[in-house]
Amino acid sequence: MALYRSRYHPPGTAPGTLSTHPDTPAGEATLCLTRFDAETLEERPAATIEECLAALRAAEAAGGKGTVWLHVAGTPDADLAERLKAAFGLHPLALEDVLNGCQRPKAEMYDEHLFVVLSHADYTGRDLHLYQTSLFLKGNLVLSIDCCAADLLTPIRNRLRQGGQMRKRGADYLLYALIDLAVDHKFPVLERLGVAVEALENELLEDADAKAMPRIHRLKRHMLLLRGMLWPEREVLSQMQRGDMEPAISRKTQVFLRDSYDHAAQALDLLETYREVLADLQNLILMASGNRLNDIIRILTVISIIFMPLTFIAGIYGMNFDREASPWNMPELGWAYGYPAVMLAMLAIALGMLWFFRRRGWI
């Protein structure tokens, strides 16, 4: 998977051009329509844009009562994007970001609607997959477009079926619930990453083997990508809970967005902790490798130092002086036990040096 690849139009393309990127996974996007208020809930798993427009007209006829939620599962093609644009008056720049994918999390106010980009992550134990979630809020309409093939919105649907406060609140509260789900979905991913980091830490504390460096690098790369999502998401939530998106987001809903902001900050703090642990593990491996190298160098140095006097003695007796020319020319060569005496002297010197090094704690 190309983790650092970004999608973009060819240079010179007009802003707001709606075209599907070549890297977009093939597959047909499906529409799911949900209309609800405090008393009723209507779900249509396979809906059309026309049915959504009819639901919006019904809500307007009832005095703005009720919320209409249209969910698009999968990345829409250019034709579906054009139809969504024509039906709901969506800005082409926002739809361009939807089709391109791989966008930085952000929240933008257009003339007629609010546009929010968030992300989902899925960690399989080795690979990290990132998916973009795009949210539109326009009056009583919430439009969500999720590129992930898996249905991650089941908890929201279950809450709607159970009734309660969620059904009584407006469309901006549904938008908050979708944002909160996207933020909370990071915690299971972080938990799995934390398990991998803890297992690696226990392994390296037993044996700091340099073979673990590729695993550390892979985990740090995944966390770098998660950090690139969590930082802007926290900024988005900071903007929304401060009231920068009024009147699209009511003050009552801003209170709940503060909780989502806290969750994003907690996830980011947890991620930073894991990154620091991985950095410490890298330093541990480098330090252990350095210590092993120092041990090898120390042993080789001791061997070299021991052989220095032995080489000196052997060099002296290797000189070719004629004993017959002078009685001072190496008289030891004529001794009966000259050779054993020199060997014993060399052995004593070597053992003495080993004892000295051992006593000083150098070996």
N, C-alpha and C positions, 0 to 999 in steps of 0.2 A: 504494500500500500504506500502510495506517495504521500507521506505525512505532511510535507511542507508545500504541497502544490496548491496554488490559488487559481481560481477560475476567473476569466476575464474575457471581454469581447476583443476582437482584433482592434488595434489602434485606429482611431478615426471613426469608429462606429458611433452613430448618433445616440445621445443619452435617451434612455427609456426604450431602447430596442428590445422587443420581446422575442427571443430566440432561445431554444434549448441548447445547452452546452453539450458538446460531443461526449464528454465524460459522464453525463447524467445517466444513471442506470435505466435500462429499458424497462417498461412496464406501464400499465394503464393506471392512472390515478382514479381512486374511487371517492365518491362523495357520501357523507353521512349527515343527515339533517336531524337536529334536535330542537324542538320548540317547547318551552316550559314557562310556567308561572307558578304562583303559590299553590294553586289547586290542581293543575293539569300538567302532564308530561307526554309529549308525543315524539317518538323516535322513528326515523326512516333510514335503515342501514344503506339502502341503495337509492339515493335521491338524485334529483336533477336541479339545475340552477333555477328553472322555472318554478319548481315546487318551493324552493327557498324564497323566491320573490313573492309567491302567493302567501307564504307564512308571514313575511314581513308586512304585506298589505293587511293581513288579518290582524296583526299586532297593532298596526297604526289605526285600523278601524275600531279597535277596542280601546282607543285612547292611549296608545303606547304601552299597553299592558303586556308583559311577557318578554322573553328573550329568545332570539333565534340564533342558534349555533350551527354553523356549517363547517364541517371538518373534511379536509381533503387529505386522504392518505396516499402518500407518494408524491413525487415531484410532477406538477402539471406540465403538459406540453405547451407550446406557444399558442395553439388554438384555444385550449381551455383557459389560458391566461387572458387572452383577448376577450373571451366570453365573460370571465369574472370582472374584467375591467369595465366592459360595457354594462353589465348588469348592476354592479354595485358602485360604480364611479371610483374605482381604485386608481391611485396615481401610478403612471407607468414606471417611474423610477423605483417604487416599492416592488412592483411585480418583476422588474428586471433583477432586483436582488433575490427574489424568490427563485427565479429560474436559474440564476448563476450558482446559487448555493455558496457554501464556504465563506459566508459573510461574517464580519465581526459583530458580536452582539451589540445591539443598539436600540434606541427608541426615538422615533421621529414623528413629529406632528405635521400632518399635511392639512390642507384647507378643510377637507371633509372627513378625515379619519385619522386614527392613530395607528402607527405601524411599529411593531416590536419584533426584533430578531433575537432568538435565543438558540440554545444548542442542547442536544442530548448526547450522551456518551455511552458506549457499550464496551466493556473490557472483558475479553474472553479468557484471560490468563496469560496470553502472549501478545495479542494484537488489540489495539485501541481503535474503535470506529467512532467517528464523529458524524452527527446528523444535525441538520438545521431545522429549526421550528420557526415558522413565520406566523405572526398573529396580527389581525386587523380588528379594530374596534370602530364601528360607525353606528352611532345611535343604539338601537336595540340589537344590532347584528354583531356577532363575533365570528370571524372567519379564521380558522386555524389550518395551516398547511404544514404537514409533517413529512419530511423525506424518509423517515425511518419506516421500514417495512413492518416492524412489530407494532402492535397496538399498545401504546403506552398510556392511553387515556382512560383505561378501564376504571381506575379509582374515581375519576371525575364522574363518569357515567353512573357508577354505583351510588355516589353521594346524591346525584340528582334523582335516582330511582327511590332512594330512601326518604326523600323529602327534606324537611328541616330548613335551616336558614338559607342555604344556598339557593333554593328555589324561590325564596322571597326577595332576594336581592337582585340588583340589576345586572346588565351585561358587563359593566366594569368589574363586578365581583367575579364573574366567570373568567374574565381575562386574568384577574389576580390568581384565581385557582390554577389556571393553566401555567402561569409563570411560576407559581410556588411549586407545582409538580416538576417542572423542568429543573428548578434549583435543587429540590430534594432528591431528584433522581441521580445527582452527582454523588450522594453519600454511599450508596451500595458500590459504586465504582471505586470510590476512595477506600472503602473497606477492603475490597479485594486487592487493591494496590498495597494497602497497609499489611495485609496478610503476606503478600509476596515480599515486602520489605523486611518484615519481621523474620520470616523464614531465612532470607538471605543473611540477615544480621546474625542469627544464631549459627548459621553455617560458617560464616567468616570468623566469628569469635573462636570457633574450634580450630579452624585452619584457614588463615588468610591467603587463599590461593588466588593468584593473578588470573586464573581461568574464569573467575566470576566477573571480571571487568565488562565483558559484553552484556551480561545480564543487568549490571548496574547502569550501563549506558542506555539500554533499551527502556528500563524503568524511568530514568531521568528524561528521556525523550518523550515518553507518554505524559509525564507530569508537566513537562514544558508545554505540551499542547493543552492539557487541562488548565494550566495557569493562564494560557492565552484566551481561554473561554471565560474563566471565573473572574478575572480582573475586570473586563468590560461589562460582564453581567452585574457585578456589584455596583459599577458606576451607573448602569441603567436603572437599577432598583433605587439607588440613591436619588437620581433625578425624579423618579416617579413618586417616591414617598415624601419628597420635599414639596410636591405640588407643582412641579414644572410642566406636568401634563394636564393641568386643569383647563377646561371643564370636563375633558374626556374621562378623567379619573376623579371620582368624588372624594371629598375629605374623609368620609367614612371608610372608603376602601383604602385610602392612603395609610390608615392605621394598620391594616393587615399587611400592607406592603413593607412596613417596617420589620415585621417578623421575617418576611422573605429576605430582606436585606441582612438581617442577623444571621440567617442560615447561610447565605452566600459568604458572609465574612467568616463564619465558622469553617465552612468547607475550604476556603482559601487558607486560613490559618493551619488547618490540618494538612493541606497539601504542602505548605511551606515547611512544616515539621518533617514530613517524609523526605522532602528534597534535602534538608539539612542532614538527616540520617544517612541518606545515600552519599552525600559529600563526605561525611565522616567515614563511611565504609571505604570509599575510594582512598582516603588518606591512610586508613588502616592497612589496606593492601600495599600501598606504596611504601609505608613505613616498614611493614613486614618484609617486603622485597629488599629494601635497603638494609635491614638488619641481617637478612640472610647473606647478602653480598658482603657486608662488613665481616661476618663470621668467616666467610671463605677467604677474604683478604687477610684477616688476622692469622688464620691457620697457615696460609702460604707465607706470610711474613715471618712467623715463628720458625717454619722450616728453613727459610732462607737465612735467618740469623743464626740458627744452629749450625748450618753448614758453612758459615763464613770462617770460623776458626779452624774447622776441619779442613776446609779447602786451603787455608793459609799454611797449615802444617804439611799437608800433602804437597803443596807447591814448593815448600822449602826443600823437602827431601826428594823432590823431582829434579833439582838442579844438578847438572852434570859436571861436578868438580872431580879432578883426578886425585884420589886418596894417596897415590904413590908420590905425587909431586910435593905434598906437604902433609905433615901429621895433623894439621888443623883443618884439612878439607874433610868435613863430615866424619869424624872418628866413629860416630854411632853406627855407621854402616858396617863396621867390623865387629860390632858386639855380637855375642852369641844370641842374645835375646832382644836385639834392637827392634826387629819388626814387631814381635808381640808387645814390647813396651810402648811403641808408638800407637799401636791399635788400642791398647788399654787406655792410654792417655786420651786419645780421641773419644773413646766411649765415655770416659769419666767426664770430659768436658761437655759432651752432648747431654748426659744425664744430669749434670749439674745445672746446665742452662734450663732444661725441662723443669727441674725442681724449682728453680728461681722463678720461672714464668708462672708455674702453677701456684706458688706461694703468693705471688702478687695478683693472682686472679686474672691473668691475661689469657689463659687457656682453660 
